[in-house]
Amino acid sequence: MMTEKDVKRVVVITGGSRGIGRAITLRLASEGADCAINFVKNEEAARETAAGVEKMGGKALVVQADISDPSAIKNLFKTVREVFGHLDFYVSNAVSGVLGPVERIGKFGWDRSLNTNARAFLLGGQQAIGLFPGSGGRMVAVSSIGSFTCLPGYAAVGASKAAIEALVRYFAKELAPRNINVNAVSGGPVDTGALDYFPEKEKVLEEWKARTPLHRIAKPEEIASIVAFLCSDEASWIQGQTIVADGGLTL
């Protein structure tokens, strides 16, 4: 179980309306959490996910915020404070960037990748700390195997994911005395719409499946289950780690 049944916990999930983020939102809601669901453009998807949370008896807050903007991050957590009063879990899931050859990465693609991914995790974590109760909290970042291995056109995003994993270690080291656990989940390819952005998608998918012992890619729920575990009391002795969940692809 994520928490004691008589304690209502609150979680913020950036990019929580679709794909992996939606799966995380619904998984944590199924374990009793109230959910603040961040989205950028697709409000309809966010409302549908919120309805799923409410169907399970939880309270859902939908907040539009482009987390590449520091002021939007502050407004996101300000809204959470106003509605819920506190926070127990912060899940940094939203991702953006530009795919393409490393020799063609420009200022826009680099800034978009680093600001939406690494900087947003840093600033979001700083905001979350101020909302955690004195008993502590949990922070989980969704990373990618592109942080340590090469995926097609993934240089800018991969660099940002590597930065996130470094920040996880620094946050974990500094916040451990305050009973705040900070970890990351590094997933391989996951069956979401994000795969549509890869060049030669179908060819790349077949190559990934062939290299994976299970001969398939992950379901969003399989990443969500690990995030839920890292938010649980059972994971209290895991600190500053990046758990690779890629079905054996990188073996």
Backbone bond lengths (Angstrom), bond angles and torsions (degrees), N, CA, C in turn:
res aa  C-N    CA-C-N  psi(-1)  N-CA   C-N-CA  omega(-1)  CA-C   N-CA-C  phi
1 M - - - 1.466 - - 1.520 109.93 -
2 M 1.344 115.08 146.95 1.445 119.69 -178.47 1.518 112.18 -70.70
3 T 1.317 116.60 -43.13 1.453 121.28 -177.64 1.516 109.36 -145.28
4 E 1.328 116.18 173.41 1.450 120.14 172.73 1.524 108.59 -68.04
5 K 1.323 115.76 141.80 1.447 120.58 -172.33 1.520 113.32 -61.73
6 D 1.314 117.64 -27.62 1.461 119.39 -175.65 1.519 112.77 -90.39
7 V 1.315 117.86 7.20 1.457 121.59 179.97 1.522 108.94 -115.92
8 K 1.328 116.99 122.25 1.456 121.23 178.34 1.516 108.82 -89.67
9 R 1.313 116.24 120.25 1.459 121.05 -178.43 1.520 110.55 -105.60
10 V 1.334 115.71 158.80 1.459 122.33 -177.82 1.521 109.05 -123.89
11 V 1.334 116.11 136.63 1.456 121.51 179.71 1.522 110.16 -129.95
12 V 1.315 115.96 140.93 1.467 123.13 169.13 1.517 107.57 -104.86
13 I 1.329 117.03 128.32 1.456 121.48 176.33 1.525 108.19 -122.31
14 T 1.324 117.94 111.01 1.454 119.10 176.23 1.525 108.38 -75.47
15 G 1.332 115.51 140.24 1.457 119.17 -174.62 1.521 110.53 61.58
16 G 1.331 116.33 39.44 1.464 120.74 -170.88 1.510 115.70 -88.47
17 S 1.324 118.21 8.38 1.464 119.93 -173.12 1.519 114.42 -98.14
18 R 1.339 117.48 -21.55 1.468 119.88 -174.75 1.528 110.82 -138.75
19 G 1.322 115.44 162.73 1.456 121.50 172.73 1.513 113.58 57.33
20 I 1.331 115.98 -133.76 1.465 121.19 -179.89 1.520 110.34 -60.89
21 G 1.326 117.30 -40.36 1.462 120.80 -179.03 1.518 112.21 -60.57
22 R 1.324 116.76 -41.78 1.465 120.55 178.04 1.525 110.74 -63.67
23 A 1.336 116.03 -42.87 1.463 119.99 179.45 1.525 110.82 -62.47
24 I 1.330 116.89 -39.61 1.464 120.93 178.34 1.527 110.12 -65.24
25 T 1.320 116.01 -45.85 1.464 120.56 -179.86 1.521 110.96 -56.59
26 L 1.322 116.59 -50.45 1.464 120.45 -176.59 1.529 111.60 -68.66
27 R 1.334 117.36 -33.97 1.460 119.57 178.65 1.531 110.78 -66.47
28 L 1.323 116.71 -46.11 1.463 119.41 -179.72 1.526 110.96 -68.51
29 A 1.323 116.64 -34.83 1.463 119.88 175.83 1.523 110.73 -64.15
30 S 1.323 117.00 -37.33 1.467 120.56 179.46 1.519 111.79 -65.60
31 E 1.336 116.24 -20.72 1.456 120.91 178.80 1.529 111.85 -100.39
32 G 1.328 115.98 12.40 1.455 119.65 170.23 1.507 117.53 104.02
33 A 1.330 119.13 7.52 1.461 120.42 -176.66 1.523 111.81 -88.86
34 D 1.325 115.94 144.14 1.457 121.67 164.84 1.529 106.79 -81.84
35 C 1.330 116.83 144.24 1.464 119.80 -168.75 1.520 113.28 -125.94
36 A 1.325 115.98 129.60 1.456 122.13 169.28 1.527 106.83 -98.73
37 I 1.317 116.10 114.19 1.463 122.55 -172.59 1.523 108.91 -103.64
38 N 1.314 116.43 112.72 1.460 121.55 178.63 1.523 110.24 -91.19
39 F 1.329 115.91 138.93 1.461 120.85 174.51 1.526 108.29 -142.52
40 V 1.349 115.92 167.33 1.463 119.84 178.73 1.529 110.84 -108.74
41 K 1.341 117.29 -55.61 1.464 120.41 -173.35 1.525 114.26 -121.05
42 N 1.321 117.59 -39.13 1.465 120.89 -170.94 1.527 110.96 -89.06
43 E 1.326 114.93 83.37 1.473 119.13 -178.66 1.520 110.99 -67.78
44 E 1.326 117.19 -33.34 1.462 120.15 -179.41 1.533 110.81 -59.62
45 A 1.343 116.10 -45.46 1.464 119.70 178.62 1.519 110.92 -63.33
46 A 1.335 116.48 -38.27 1.470 120.20 179.30 1.520 110.49 -64.88
47 R 1.317 116.92 -41.42 1.471 120.37 179.51 1.530 110.80 -66.10
48 E 1.320 117.15 -38.02 1.461 120.60 178.15 1.528 110.92 -64.30
49 T 1.333 116.05 -41.77 1.465 119.78 177.84 1.523 110.40 -65.70
50 A 1.327 116.21 -40.80 1.466 120.37 177.81 1.524 110.78 -60.54
51 A 1.332 116.54 -39.02 1.464 120.26 178.32 1.520 110.63 -62.71
52 G 1.329 116.17 -35.99 1.460 120.35 176.94 1.517 112.07 -64.79
53 V 1.335 115.99 -39.07 1.468 120.52 176.92 1.527 110.32 -63.35
54 E 1.315 115.67 -47.04 1.457 120.34 -177.83 1.526 112.17 -66.40
55 K 1.314 116.57 -31.89 1.463 120.78 177.33 1.521 110.72 -62.40
56 M 1.335 116.28 -29.48 1.461 120.94 178.98 1.527 112.68 -89.49
57 G 1.329 116.16 5.79 1.460 120.14 176.16 1.509 114.90 93.95
58 G 1.319 117.38 4.99 1.453 120.43 -179.50 1.511 112.36 -94.37
59 K 1.314 115.74 166.94 1.452 121.84 175.49 1.522 107.92 -97.86
60 A 1.339 116.50 134.65 1.463 120.63 -177.55 1.521 110.12 -120.94
61 L 1.310 115.75 134.77 1.458 122.77 175.61 1.519 107.60 -120.16
62 V 1.321 117.58 124.74 1.458 122.56 178.93 1.522 108.44 -103.33
63 V 1.350 116.29 124.69 1.464 120.97 -176.59 1.520 110.28 -130.30
64 Q 1.318 116.58 119.20 1.459 121.11 175.25 1.527 108.72 -80.72
65 A 1.340 116.07 127.76 1.464 120.06 178.60 1.519 109.55 -164.28
66 D 1.318 116.36 126.96 1.461 121.38 172.17 1.526 106.83 -86.68
67 I 1.324 116.12 103.18 1.461 119.28 -171.03 1.531 113.81 -74.61
68 S 1.341 117.04 2.30 1.463 118.27 169.92 1.525 110.60 -75.44
69 D 1.335 116.06 -10.34 1.465 123.41 -179.81 1.527 109.11 -103.63
70 P 1.324 119.08 115.10 1.470 121.13 -178.97 1.521 114.00 -55.00
71 S 1.324 117.60 -36.66 1.460 119.63 -179.66 1.523 111.08 -67.84
72 A 1.338 117.11 -32.77 1.466 120.60 177.87 1.527 110.81 -68.11
73 I 1.327 116.63 -34.98 1.466 120.40 176.98 1.523 110.06 -64.62
74 K 1.320 117.00 -43.96 1.465 120.42 178.17 1.523 110.92 -60.94
75 N 1.325 116.71 -41.85 1.463 120.53 -179.72 1.524 111.14 -66.52
76 L 1.340 116.71 -35.76 1.464 121.07 178.02 1.525 110.42 -59.63
77 F 1.304 116.47 -50.98 1.467 119.97 -177.35 1.532 111.75 -73.78
78 K 1.328 117.34 -28.70 1.459 120.17 174.43 1.523 110.20 -63.05
79 T 1.345 115.79 -41.54 1.467 120.64 178.75 1.518 110.86 -65.06
80 V 1.324 116.21 -40.51 1.462 120.29 178.17 1.528 110.26 -61.88
81 R 1.323 116.72 -42.26 1.465 120.49 178.43 1.530 110.57 -61.82
82 E 1.327 116.68 -43.53 1.464 120.76 -177.86 1.523 112.01 -65.14
83 V 1.339 116.79 -37.59 1.466 120.73 -175.11 1.526 112.13 -85.91
84 F 1.340 116.56 -44.98 1.467 120.26 -173.56 1.530 113.83 -105.20
85 G 1.323 116.75 -25.61 1.459 119.71 178.42 1.512 115.00 86.85
86 H 1.326 117.18 -19.37 1.458 120.38 179.99 1.525 108.87 -160.89
87 L 1.324 115.74 179.80 1.460 122.27 179.75 1.521 108.59 -146.71
88 D 1.329 116.10 144.10 1.461 120.78 178.36 1.523 112.78 -116.34
89 F 1.350 116.25 -33.99 1.459 120.91 -177.22 1.526 109.70 -133.06
90 Y 1.314 115.06 136.37 1.468 121.25 174.51 1.518 107.57 -122.09
91 V 1.331 117.02 117.19 1.460 121.78 179.47 1.524 108.29 -113.23
92 S 1.326 115.90 113.52 1.457 122.28 179.69 1.529 108.40 -92.85
93 N 1.318 115.54 101.30 1.466 120.73 -174.01 1.527 114.08 -118.09
94 A 1.332 117.34 -29.81 1.463 120.81 -175.24 1.530 110.70 -57.82
95 V 1.323 115.18 141.38 1.460 120.04 -179.05 1.522 109.21 -142.72
96 S 1.326 115.52 144.71 1.451 121.33 174.90 1.520 107.99 -154.55
97 G 1.300 115.80 163.52 1.454 120.18 179.79 1.516 110.09 163.15
98 V 1.294 114.72 -178.35 1.459 121.54 -179.83 1.518 108.60 -115.96
99 L 1.328 116.89 129.58 1.463 121.50 177.07 1.517 109.91 -94.57
100 G 1.320 115.78 141.01 1.458 120.68 178.37 1.517 111.14 162.33
101 P 1.319 117.06 171.94 1.471 121.41 -179.33 1.523 111.25 -58.88
102 V 1.323 115.64 144.98 1.462 119.99 -176.97 1.526 111.42 -60.83
103 E 1.326 117.63 -31.38 1.466 120.19 -178.76 1.529 112.87 -71.20
104 R 1.333 116.44 -11.04 1.463 120.16 -178.48 1.526 112.79 -111.83
105 I 1.318 117.66 6.95 1.463 119.82 178.57 1.529 109.47 -68.62
106 G 1.313 115.64 122.12 1.462 120.67 179.58 1.509 111.77 -104.18
107 K 1.321 115.32 -176.79 1.456 120.88 -178.09 1.528 111.51 -61.11
108 F 1.335 116.98 -42.41 1.456 119.73 -177.96 1.526 111.13 -62.67
109 G 1.334 116.56 -49.72 1.461 120.10 -178.46 1.515 112.29 -63.20
110 W 1.322 116.00 -40.44 1.467 120.39 179.30 1.523 110.87 -65.56
111 D 1.332 116.13 -49.35 1.465 120.04 -178.84 1.528 111.20 -63.62
112 R 1.336 116.77 -41.90 1.455 119.56 -179.91 1.528 110.99 -60.85
113 S 1.317 116.93 -43.61 1.460 121.51 -178.95 1.525 111.27 -66.35
114 L 1.301 117.01 -50.35 1.465 120.21 -176.86 1.526 112.31 -69.74
115 N 1.317 116.71 -37.78 1.462 119.08 -176.28 1.524 112.48 -74.84
116 T 1.335 117.12 -41.37 1.464 120.08 -178.80 1.523 111.65 -74.76
117 N 1.305 116.86 -29.02 1.459 120.46 -174.76 1.530 111.92 -100.14
118 A 1.316 117.12 -72.38 1.466 120.22 -174.00 1.526 112.88 -71.53
119 R 1.335 116.77 -50.32 1.472 117.83 -177.76 1.525 111.53 -64.92
120 A 1.322 116.86 -37.41 1.462 120.02 179.41 1.525 111.13 -63.86
121 F 1.328 116.92 -38.61 1.465 119.40 176.65 1.516 110.72 -64.23
122 L 1.329 116.82 -42.54 1.464 121.11 178.60 1.529 111.02 -60.85
123 L 1.322 116.66 -53.02 1.462 120.09 -176.31 1.528 111.64 -69.36
124 G 1.336 116.37 -37.24 1.457 119.61 176.78 1.523 111.40 -64.24
125 G 1.316 116.42 -39.96 1.459 120.56 177.65 1.514 111.66 -62.86
126 Q 1.328 116.32 -40.89 1.461 119.91 178.42 1.522 111.39 -62.70
127 Q 1.330 116.46 -39.50 1.463 120.45 178.04 1.530 111.05 -68.88
128 A 1.336 116.10 -40.84 1.465 120.38 -177.92 1.524 111.54 -61.87
129 I 1.320 116.45 -39.20 1.464 120.72 -178.76 1.525 111.19 -54.77
130 G 1.322 115.70 -39.41 1.456 120.08 -178.82 1.521 114.10 -71.08
131 L 1.326 117.02 -14.40 1.468 121.47 -179.81 1.526 112.79 -103.78
132 F 1.347 116.89 -13.50 1.460 119.35 178.85 1.529 109.93 -68.48
133 P 1.327 117.73 144.08 1.464 120.54 176.20 1.524 110.81 -71.94
134 G 1.308 116.08 170.84 1.460 120.10 -179.65 1.512 113.96 -61.65
135 S 1.337 116.12 -21.38 1.467 120.18 -179.82 1.519 113.00 -77.47
136 G 1.339 117.95 -9.41 1.459 120.42 176.59 1.515 112.89 115.33
137 G 1.332 115.33 -167.45 1.454 120.82 -178.23 1.515 110.87 -170.78
138 R 1.327 115.63 -175.83 1.468 122.12 -179.14 1.522 109.70 -132.70
139 M 1.328 116.01 136.36 1.450 121.80 172.27 1.527 107.93 -124.54
140 V 1.328 116.28 131.50 1.461 121.34 178.66 1.525 108.63 -132.55
141 A 1.314 116.09 127.64 1.461 121.51 176.53 1.527 109.46 -106.87
142 V 1.322 115.83 138.86 1.455 120.53 175.53 1.526 107.62 -92.58
143 S 1.325 116.33 114.99 1.449 121.84 -178.32 1.529 109.83 -107.54
144 S 1.312 116.81 -155.21 1.458 121.40 -175.77 1.522 109.47 -158.17
145 I 1.330 115.54 150.57 1.464 118.46 176.09 1.529 111.32 -65.49
146 G 1.342 115.91 -11.79 1.461 119.47 174.21 1.511 113.08 -67.78
147 S 1.335 117.65 -5.54 1.459 121.21 176.08 1.519 111.81 -75.05
148 F 1.344 116.87 -23.87 1.469 118.84 -177.68 1.525 113.73 -133.14
149 T 1.321 117.45 -4.20 1.453 120.77 173.70 1.517 108.55 -133.36
150 C 1.320 117.38 164.95 1.465 120.71 -171.86 1.523 111.89 -96.22
151 L 1.327 116.04 119.83 1.451 123.03 173.55 1.523 108.86 -106.69
152 P 1.311 118.49 153.82 1.475 121.09 -175.99 1.517 113.25 -56.92
153 G 1.324 116.92 119.71 1.454 121.95 175.44 1.513 115.78 66.81
154 Y 1.327 117.44 19.68 1.466 122.19 -168.00 1.527 113.20 -101.99
155 A 1.319 118.26 13.69 1.467 120.52 -170.62 1.525 113.29 -57.30
156 A 1.326 117.80 -49.97 1.464 120.07 -176.64 1.528 111.13 -66.93
157 V 1.334 116.59 -46.26 1.460 119.64 179.67 1.528 110.27 -66.49
158 G 1.334 116.54 -40.50 1.460 120.50 178.92 1.520 112.02 -60.16
159 A 1.333 116.15 -40.75 1.470 120.22 177.82 1.525 110.32 -63.69
160 S 1.331 116.33 -39.48 1.463 119.43 179.60 1.525 111.47 -67.50
161 K 1.330 116.91 -34.78 1.466 120.23 178.25 1.528 110.67 -70.26
162 A 1.319 116.90 -36.88 1.466 119.74 175.45 1.526 110.30 -62.88
163 A 1.328 116.36 -38.67 1.464 120.44 177.31 1.525 110.91 -64.54
164 I 1.325 116.62 -39.28 1.466 120.25 177.51 1.522 110.37 -60.26
165 E 1.315 117.19 -45.20 1.467 120.39 -178.59 1.517 111.43 -64.66
166 A 1.331 117.72 -34.22 1.463 120.28 174.95 1.526 110.13 -66.69
167 L 1.323 117.08 -42.68 1.453 120.82 178.26 1.524 111.81 -62.76
168 V 1.329 116.74 -35.74 1.463 120.88 176.62 1.523 110.00 -56.64
169 R 1.317 116.43 -44.38 1.463 120.15 -179.13 1.531 111.35 -65.61
170 Y 1.323 116.90 -43.06 1.458 120.00 -179.06 1.524 111.81 -68.26
171 F 1.332 116.19 -44.27 1.466 119.48 175.41 1.525 109.95 -57.48
172 A 1.330 116.24 -47.11 1.469 120.94 -176.33 1.523 111.41 -60.40
173 K 1.319 116.37 -44.42 1.458 120.69 -178.86 1.527 111.48 -63.11
174 E 1.317 115.94 -43.84 1.455 119.97 -174.51 1.535 113.20 -79.57
175 L 1.316 117.18 -29.28 1.464 120.48 -173.71 1.521 114.06 -97.30
176 A 1.323 117.51 -10.24 1.467 120.26 -178.72 1.530 113.03 -54.31
177 P 1.337 119.82 -41.40 1.472 119.02 179.37 1.524 113.49 -61.70
178 R 1.339 117.32 -16.61 1.463 121.54 179.06 1.534 111.03 -100.19
179 N 1.333 115.64 14.20 1.466 121.68 178.23 1.524 112.01 60.70
180 I 1.322 116.21 37.46 1.461 121.79 175.37 1.519 108.10 -109.60
181 N 1.321 116.48 116.89 1.463 121.91 178.87 1.520 109.93 -91.05
182 V 1.324 116.33 136.22 1.459 121.20 -179.21 1.523 108.47 -133.72
183 N 1.317 116.40 122.32 1.460 121.91 -178.90 1.520 110.34 -146.29
184 A 1.331 115.69 174.90 1.459 121.00 178.75 1.521 110.08 -136.67
185 V 1.316 115.19 155.90 1.459 122.57 172.39 1.523 107.29 -117.26
186 S 1.311 116.14 122.68 1.462 121.21 179.30 1.512 108.76 -104.91
187 G 1.322 116.20 104.70 1.458 120.49 -177.94 1.509 112.59 -93.53
188 G 1.309 115.83 151.32 1.451 121.40 168.51 1.518 108.23 -81.01
189 P 1.326 118.44 -159.15 1.461 120.48 177.65 1.530 111.27 -59.48
190 V 1.317 115.43 135.10 1.461 121.89 -178.83 1.525 108.46 -125.14
191 D 1.311 116.08 141.55 1.463 121.62 -175.36 1.527 111.28 -74.26
192 T 1.326 115.82 80.94 1.466 122.32 176.94 1.528 108.63 -137.60
193 G 1.319 115.52 173.28 1.457 120.52 179.41 1.516 113.81 -65.08
194 A 1.335 117.22 -15.29 1.467 120.39 -179.70 1.525 111.61 -62.50
195 L 1.317 117.27 -25.22 1.464 120.35 -179.89 1.524 112.18 -66.56
196 D 1.317 116.56 -20.36 1.468 120.21 -178.71 1.518 112.24 -63.81
197 Y 1.330 117.13 -19.54 1.461 120.76 -177.20 1.531 112.59 -82.89
198 F 1.335 117.05 -12.54 1.452 119.03 179.92 1.524 110.77 -75.79
199 P 1.344 117.22 136.54 1.465 119.24 175.79 1.526 110.13 -66.52
200 E 1.337 116.17 142.47 1.465 122.08 -178.52 1.530 110.61 52.15
201 K 1.308 115.23 51.51 1.459 122.37 -174.02 1.522 113.70 -50.08
202 E 1.325 117.94 -52.25 1.461 121.22 -174.76 1.527 111.67 -63.33
203 K 1.311 116.86 -40.32 1.463 120.88 178.83 1.527 110.75 -64.88
204 V 1.320 115.91 -44.55 1.458 120.83 -179.75 1.529 110.56 -64.65
205 L 1.340 117.00 -40.72 1.459 120.97 178.97 1.525 111.44 -60.20
206 E 1.299 116.76 -44.28 1.464 119.92 179.93 1.515 111.30 -63.94
207 E 1.329 116.95 -37.45 1.469 120.60 178.10 1.528 110.11 -65.65
208 W 1.329 117.16 -43.28 1.462 120.53 178.84 1.526 111.52 -62.98
209 K 1.324 116.06 -44.00 1.466 119.78 179.78 1.522 110.93 -62.80
210 A 1.330 117.01 -39.72 1.461 121.15 -179.31 1.521 111.60 -65.54
211 R 1.333 116.63 -32.15 1.462 121.06 -178.12 1.518 113.34 -86.22
212 T 1.330 116.85 -11.79 1.457 121.15 -178.53 1.524 110.15 -93.55
213 P 1.328 119.08 127.17 1.464 121.41 -177.77 1.530 113.95 -51.53
214 L 1.330 117.41 -33.31 1.464 120.39 -179.83 1.529 112.43 -85.92
215 H 1.320 116.82 -5.56 1.473 123.44 176.65 1.521 113.04 56.97
216 R 1.310 116.15 41.70 1.460 122.22 174.19 1.515 108.08 -157.95
217 I 1.328 116.14 175.43 1.458 119.96 173.76 1.526 108.74 -108.36
218 A 1.319 116.10 171.41 1.460 120.70 -173.08 1.522 112.31 -75.66
219 K 1.323 114.53 154.42 1.457 122.08 168.87 1.536 107.42 -92.68
220 P 1.335 118.03 147.08 1.469 119.66 179.29 1.525 112.88 -53.85
221 E 1.319 116.41 -35.54 1.467 120.67 -178.46 1.523 112.50 -64.35
222 E 1.337 117.04 -25.43 1.463 120.03 -179.83 1.528 111.08 -73.75
223 I 1.318 117.41 -30.78 1.463 120.77 173.47 1.525 109.46 -75.65
224 A 1.334 115.89 -40.15 1.463 120.60 -179.39 1.523 112.01 -60.29
225 S 1.322 117.10 -35.79 1.467 119.80 -178.34 1.525 111.00 -65.79
226 I 1.320 117.40 -33.07 1.462 120.30 179.04 1.524 110.06 -74.35
227 V 1.331 116.79 -38.99 1.462 119.98 175.54 1.526 110.09 -59.75
228 A 1.338 116.18 -44.43 1.472 120.29 179.29 1.523 110.92 -61.08
229 F 1.324 116.64 -40.19 1.464 119.83 177.79 1.527 110.88 -62.41
230 L 1.327 117.18 -43.85 1.463 120.26 -179.03 1.526 112.25 -67.83
231 C 1.335 117.13 -19.93 1.461 120.90 175.16 1.531 112.11 -85.96
232 S 1.314 116.43 -6.56 1.457 120.35 -174.62 1.524 112.16 -90.24
233 D 1.330 115.08 163.66 1.459 120.51 176.09 1.524 111.60 -65.41
234 E 1.326 116.08 -26.85 1.471 120.30 -179.88 1.535 112.17 -64.05
235 A 1.333 117.00 -20.16 1.469 120.72 -178.71 1.525 112.39 -99.20
236 S 1.327 117.21 17.50 1.465 120.55 -173.76 1.528 113.79 -62.72
237 W 1.341 117.79 -22.78 1.467 120.75 -178.18 1.531 112.06 -94.60
238 I 1.325 116.61 5.28 1.472 121.28 175.56 1.518 107.15 -100.27
239 Q 1.314 116.66 119.58 1.460 120.04 -174.19 1.528 110.04 -143.47
240 G 1.332 115.58 125.25 1.458 121.37 175.56 1.513 114.25 73.10
241 Q 1.328 117.17 24.92 1.462 120.75 -175.40 1.526 112.00 -107.84
242 T 1.315 115.26 153.49 1.454 121.88 170.98 1.503 107.70 -113.15
243 I 1.323 116.76 112.30 1.454 122.32 -179.23 1.525 109.13 -88.38
244 V 1.305 116.85 118.93 1.462 121.93 178.69 1.525 109.33 -85.07
245 A 1.322 115.37 122.31 1.461 121.48 179.85 1.525 107.74 -128.20
246 D 1.321 114.92 82.13 1.472 119.35 -174.42 1.528 112.90 -125.46
247 G 1.341 117.19 16.13 1.453 119.86 178.81 1.517 113.91 65.45
248 G 1.330 116.24 13.87 1.456 120.07 -179.49 1.513 114.63 91.85
249 L 1.320 117.41 7.43 1.467 121.17 -177.79 1.530 112.50 -54.48
250 T 1.333 117.27 -44.03 1.459 120.02 -174.86 1.533 113.11 -84.63
251 L 1.336 117.35 5.15 1.480 119.18 174.65 1.519 110.76 -69.39
